[in-house]
């Protein structure tokens, strides 16, 4: 499926089982993936084992991985397309409608052989806008529990409610063609501004002031009807679409348990955002559509065997709840894995303090580390 001039071909043996390790390396598209006349058993996502989940379609966001078993049990006399195309979660926005393909063909045995003259069978892919199929796949996954599997921490030290969405920001100094304001993206109405003098990690390690501030908010500045699309025609909501720039991080103590509600908003456009956290895996406790309700939605939390991920596709016009233990000291970026949204500022970082011993303390750079 990679970008070669020749079509990728996977030769299989009738009756054998194959592990497909699928990575979405696209910049701005979630993808539906199918192989004609074959089905899958998903056994891992983002390098964490899942309970075996049978499906004929895989949905995968940028930055995510899926490990799936595929049995070569179709007729060996035919060839089959493996195909991927966009899941376009934002209606009425332009997207790449290309369907990319590879070919699954069976190793010849006796008279059972496919020929290059036979056109491969094409799978029936979901509609570009098939949010129900995407939601069903994303929410039906659960973790495979083993004796050494980490348990969901029940006591939470830091609770965060974070809105994610689009907006506008004043033109930057270098945006010479900008007319007053530019498209922006934000978390809790803060559009991340990348530091220019040094990295966040270097500033943390050296204690350098003025590179970032440790005041990323735990709540949005205003509570509103987050997923109501009619707000885009209400002049009173204009202030909600203004997203000031800032290099803000959230400081947490080593070992703290962080729970974050990621709430989609309908500002400008409503779509699914694949949110990726560096440095940690997290438990996906619950997902849903509409506005998160702290009183009722907590009852749907899976605290027994939730899927473990590092990238969560927050549902279109909905929310996700994640929880993780901050046991990795350093500066850890969190951002939307749609590349354009990252460049617009849908990002923040966690500053995890050092722990009590050498093993939980951020080490210095090696002596031969290249310098700019």
N, C-alpha and C positions, 0 to 999 in steps of 0.2 A: 504494500500500500504506500511505500515511500515514493519520493519524487524521482524515479528513474525514467528513462525514455522507454524501456521495455516494461511490459506489464508483469507484475510480481506473480509468480506461480508457486503454489504450495502443493507438492506431490505427497499423497497419502496412500496408505495401505488399507485395503478393505478390512474392517473389523478392529483396527487399532484405535487407541485413544490418544489424543494430542492435547498438550497444554499450550494454549494461546495466551501469551502475555501481551496485553493490548495497552498501548499508551496513547493518550490524546496529546499530540504535540502541536496541535493547531493553535493559532494565536487568538482567534476570536469566535470560535464555533464549538459548541457542544455537538456531539455526534451520535446518531443512531448507527449501529453496526450489526450486520446480519450476514450469514452464509446460507445461500439457497439450499433448501431441503435438508438442513442440518440444525441441530439445537445445541445449547450450551449448558454446562453446569458451572456456575460461578463459585469459585472456592477461595478467592481472596480479592480484596480491593485495597489499593494504596499500601501494598505489602503487609496487610493484616488479614489473617485467615477469617473466612466467613463460614457459616453453616452452608452446606451445598444448596444452591438455589438454581432451579431449572428454569430456563427461559429460551426463547428463540430470538430475542433481540437484546443487545447490550446498549446501554446509554452511558456515555462517558464524557465528562467535561474536561476542558484544558487543564493539564496538570495532574489528572487522575490516572490511575492504572487499574486494570481489571485482569485477574488471572482466571481463565475459563477452560474447562475441559470440553473437548469436542470429539465425539465418536464418529469415525468415518464409516457410517452405516447407510449411505445412499447408494444408488446404483452406480457401479464403477464404469459403466459404459457412457456416462455423461460427464460433462464438466460443469462447475458451479462457480458463480461469482461470489466472492466475499465483497461486500459493498458497505460504504459509509457515506452518509450525507448529513447535512446540518439539522440539528434540532434548533429551530428558530423560535426562542421563547418570547421574543419581543415582536408583537404583531405590528404591522405597518412600518417596520424599519427594514432597510435594505440588508440583504445577507447573501452569502455565496451559496448558490443553489446547485453547485457541482456535486455529482455523485462520483466518488472515487472508487475504483475497483481493483481487485486482484482476482486470481483464479485458483480454485481448488480442483485438482485433477488427480485421478486415481492411478496408481502404478499398474501398468498392464499385467494381467495374469491370464494366460491362455487367450481365449477369444474375447474376454471382457476387457475392452480397452476403449478409451475415448479417443476421438480423432480431432485434430485441429480444425477440421472442416465443420464440425458440429458447433454451433454457437452455444456458449455457456448459458446455463439457466440463471435468470436474474431473480434475486429474492424480492419479495413484496415488502418494501420499507415503509415505516410509519410516515404519516403526513409530516411535513416540515414543522407544523405548529402543534404536534400531538403531545401536549403537556400531560394528559392523563397517563400515557404510556411511560413518559419520563418519570413522573412522580411514582408510579407503581414500581418501577425498577429501583429507583433510589431508596424507597421506603421499605421495601420487602427484604432488604439485606439485614442479617443479624450476625453477630460474632460467633465464631467457633470457640467454645469455652474449653480450655485445657487446664490441667493442674497449675501450670505456671502463668496462666493468663492474668493480666492485671485486672483487679476489680474496680468497679466504678466507685470513686470516692464519694461518700455520702455527705460529709460535712464540707460546706462551701465557705471559703474565706472572702472571695471577691465575686460580686455579682455585677454583671454589665448587661445593659440593654443598648444595642448598637443598631442604628438605622443605616442602611446602605442604599445609595441611589445616586441619581444624576442631578445636575444643576448648572449654575453659571458662576463664573468667577471673574473679577476684573482682569483686564488684559495685563500680562506681565511686561516687564521692561523690554524683553527681547522679542515680543510679539508685534512686529511692525505692521503686519497686515490685519491685526485684530481691530474690530470695530466696537469698542466700548467694553465688551465682555466676551468671554470664550466659554465653550462647553467645559464642564467640570464634573467630577465625581467625588463622593465623600463618604466618610463614616462618622456618624453623629454630627453631621454638618461641618466637619473639618476636612478640607481637601489637603491631602498630604503634600508637603513641599520637600523635595529631596534636598538634603544638605549638599553644599558645594565645597566647603573648605576641608572637611574630613568625614569619614564614615561615622555612622552612629556608634558602631562597636568601638572604634578607636577613641571616640569622645568619651564613651562610658569607661573604658579601661584607663584612660589618662585623667579622667575627671575634668575634661575641658568644658568650660562654660560657654554658653552662647550658640551651641550647635543645635540643641533641641531643648524642649521643655517637657517635664514629666507631669503634664496636666491633661492628658487625653481624657475626655469626660466619660463617666460611667453611664450617662443618660444623654439623649438628644436634648437640645436647648428648648424644644417645644414638643409637647404631646399633641398629636393630631391624628386624623383618620388616615393612617399611613398608606393604605392600599386602595383608597377611593380615587379612581381616575378622574372624577369630575373636579377635583381640586385644581387641575391644570387650567380650568376655565374660570376660576374664582380669583378676582384681583386681590382678595384678602390674603391669598396664599403665596403671593409673589415673593414675600420675604423668605419663604421656606426654600426657594430655589437658589438663593444666594449662598454660596459655600466659601467662606473665607479660607485662605491658605494658612497652613501652620505645620511645623515639624514637631508634632506632639506624640509622646509615647506614654504608655501606661506602666508605671513602676509597680512591681509585685515582689514580695519576699520570696526567697528560695523555699520551695516546698508548698507554697500556697496553692489551694485548689480554686481554679477560676471557672465560673460558669458564664457563658456569653449567649444571650439571645440575639440572633442576627435577624433583623426585621427589614424585609424588603419595603421599598416605598414606590409609589406610582408617580413621583415627580418626573416630569418630562416623558418618561417611558417606563413601562413595567416589564421586567424580564428576570430571568434566573441568573444569579451571580455566583460563579464558582469561587468560593473564598478559601484561600490557602494559607496555612499557618506554618512558618518555618520552625524547626527545632523541636517540634512535639507532634505526637499523634493525639487525637482527641476522641472522646466518646460522643456519638451522635445520639442524644437522648430522645429527641422528638422533632417532628416536622409537621407543618400544616399550612393551610391557605388562610388569607385574610390577616387580621391583626392578632398578634399574640395576646392571649389573656392569661395573666399570671394566676388567676384564681382557678380556672378550669383546665387549662392546657397542661399544667403540672401533673395532672392525673394521668396523662398519656405517656409520661416519661418511662422509658425502658431502662431500668437500673440493674437488670440481670444480664442481658447479653446484647447490648447495643453495638451496632457496627462501629468499627474503629477506623478512622480516616485521618488524612492531613489536608484534604480538600473537600469541601462540602458545597454542593450545588444548591444554594438556597432557593426554594421553590418560587416560581413566577407568581408574584403577588402574594407571597407567604413568608414563612419564618422557619428558622432552624434553631435548635438549642444544642450547644456543645459544652463539654466540660473536660478540663485537663488539669494535670498537676504540674506546676511550674518548677520542675526539678532539673532544669538545664540552664545554668547561669549564662548570661550574655544578653545580647540585643537581638530580638527575634521579630522579623517582619511578618505582617499579616496583610494580605492584599487580594483583590479580585484578580483571577487568573485570565480574564479577558484582557488582552494586552492593552487595548485602547483605554479601558477603564483604569488600569494601573497608571498609565501615563497621565491620565486626567486627575488622579489623586485619590482613588478608592483604596486607601491603605492606611496603616498605622503600625506601631511596633510595641512589643512588650520588652521592658527593661527588667530582666530577672536578676535580683541581687545575688551576691555570693552566698554560699552556704557556710556551715560551721567548720568545714575541714578542707584539706587540699583537694580532695576528690570532687568537691562541690564548689570550687573556686575557679573563676575564669582564668585560664593559664595565659602567660604572656606570649606574644608572637615568637616563633623560633628565631634563632640568631641569623639565619640565612634568608629570612623572609624578605622578598623584594620590596623596595620602597619606591614611591613615585618621585 
